[in-house]
Amino acid sequence: MAIIRFEEADTDDLTAVGEGITRPAREAGRLRTGSDVGKYAVYHGDGCAVCGDRVRAGDAFYLDSGAGEVLCAEHGRERRGD
């Protein structure tokens, strides 16, 4: 599955996404609907799956939809090979 990079988290827990990202977010078990940030959002409040660092509002982060994991910018780049 895809490893998707998000430029900037909206809040410490959620980032709004459009309909094109709902499928991978749902597959990852990270889709939230009807939240304060938007109709569809990705949940990342549990932090990076590798190091545990929290994703804060304004931070870049990655979603590995196949593994169902959120990754901080450093570990997301490594996993995706950026």
VOPAGU-2260 file (C-alpha; in pm, 1 decimal, decimal comma):
REM VOPAGU-2260
SITE   aa  ch    i         X         Y         Z
SITE  MET   A    0       0,0       0,0       0,0
SITE  ALA   A    1      87,0     364,9     -16,6
SITE  ILE   A    2     300,5     568,6     218,1
SITE  ILE   A    3     146,1     914,7     207,4
SITE  ARG   A    4     324,0    1232,6     317,2
SITE  PHE   A    5     125,0    1508,0     485,0
SITE  GLU   A    6     281,4    1853,3     471,6
SITE  GLU   A    7     131,9    1979,7     794,4
SITE  ALA   A    8     -81,9    1833,2    1073,3
SITE  ASP   A    9    -390,9    2039,7    1152,9
SITE  THR   A   10    -399,8    1956,1    1525,0
SITE  ASP   A   11    -203,5    1734,9    1763,2
SITE  ASP   A   12    -449,3    1449,9    1694,3
SITE  LEU   A   13    -619,5    1499,4    1356,4
SITE  THR   A   14    -553,8    1623,7    1005,3
SITE  ALA   A   15    -834,7    1694,1     761,2
SITE  VAL   A   16    -825,0    1501,8     432,1
SITE  GLY   A   17   -1022,8    1501,8     112,4
SITE  GLU   A   18   -1220,6    1214,1     -28,7
SITE  GLY   A   19    -919,3    1087,5    -225,1
SITE  ILE   A   20    -738,1     994,7      97,7
SITE  THR   A   21   -1033,6     832,6     274,6
SITE  ARG   A   22    -969,2     487,4     130,2
SITE  PRO   A   23    -606,0     452,5     246,0
SITE  ALA   A   24    -694,7     615,2     578,6
SITE  ARG   A   25    -979,7     366,7     626,2
SITE  GLU   A   26    -753,8      74,3     529,6
SITE  ALA   A   27    -503,4     194,4     788,8
SITE  GLY   A   28    -775,3     216,4    1055,1
SITE  ARG   A   29    -703,5     588,2    1090,5
SITE  LEU   A   30   -1008,9     751,9     930,2
SITE  ARG   A   31   -1227,0     968,2    1153,4
SITE  THR   A   32   -1547,1    1128,0    1026,0
SITE  GLY   A   33   -1737,6    1434,5    1138,8
SITE  SER   A   34   -1454,3    1576,8    1348,4
SITE  ASP   A   35   -1391,8    1941,2    1433,3
SITE  VAL   A   36   -1121,4    1962,4    1164,3
SITE  GLY   A   37   -1341,4    1841,2     879,9
SITE  LYS   A   38   -1574,9    1584,4     735,7
SITE  TYR   A   39   -1286,0    1336,3     697,7
SITE  ALA   A   40    -966,4    1329,0     902,4
SITE  VAL   A   41    -663,9    1108,9     967,2
SITE  TYR   A   42    -597,4    1025,9    1333,7
SITE  HIS   A   43    -231,1    1053,2    1439,8
SITE  GLY   A   44    -264,0    1122,7    1810,9
SITE  ASP   A   45     -70,6     813,1    1914,2
SITE  GLY   A   46     249,6     935,8    1749,5
SITE  CYS   A   47     516,5     771,3    1537,7
SITE  ALA   A   48     501,9     391,7    1527,7
SITE  VAL   A   49     882,7     371,5    1529,7
SITE  CYS   A   50    1000,2     623,4    1790,1
SITE  GLY   A   51     677,8     728,5    1963,1
SITE  ASP   A   52     727,5    1100,4    1899,3
SITE  ARG   A   53     397,6    1286,0    1885,4
SITE  VAL   A   54     290,7    1459,1    1567,1
SITE  ARG   A   55     212,7    1817,3    1665,9
SITE  ALA   A   56       5,1    2075,0    1480,4
SITE  GLY   A   57     217,7    2208,2    1195,8
SITE  ASP   A   58     444,9    1901,1    1174,6
SITE  ALA   A   59     492,1    1698,7     858,0
SITE  PHE   A   60     413,7    1328,0     897,9
SITE  TYR   A   61     353,6    1010,7     696,8
SITE  LEU   A   62      79,0     749,1     688,4
SITE  ASP   A   63     174,5     394,6     594,4
SITE  SER   A   64    -167,9     268,2     491,9
SITE  GLY   A   65     -53,3     -92,1     450,9
SITE  ALA   A   66      88,9    -115,1     801,1
SITE  GLY   A   67    -171,2     116,0     955,8
SITE  GLU   A   68     105,6     327,4    1103,8
SITE  VAL   A   69     172,3     696,5    1142,1
SITE  LEU   A   70     537,5     793,7    1111,9
SITE  CYS   A   71     722,5    1111,2    1203,9
SITE  ALA   A   72     892,1    1297,4     919,6
SITE  GLU   A   73    1228,7    1126,1     976,6
SITE  HIS   A   74    1098,7     769,3     987,9
SITE  GLY   A   75     847,6     830,3     710,1
SITE  ARG   A   76    1125,0     948,1     477,5
SITE  GLU   A   77    1330,0     641,0     565,0
SITE  ARG   A   78    1046,4     396,9     505,5
SITE  ARG   A   79     941,3     559,4     178,7
SITE  GLY   A   80    1299,7     599,1      60,9
SITE  ASP   A   81    1285,2     978,2      17,6
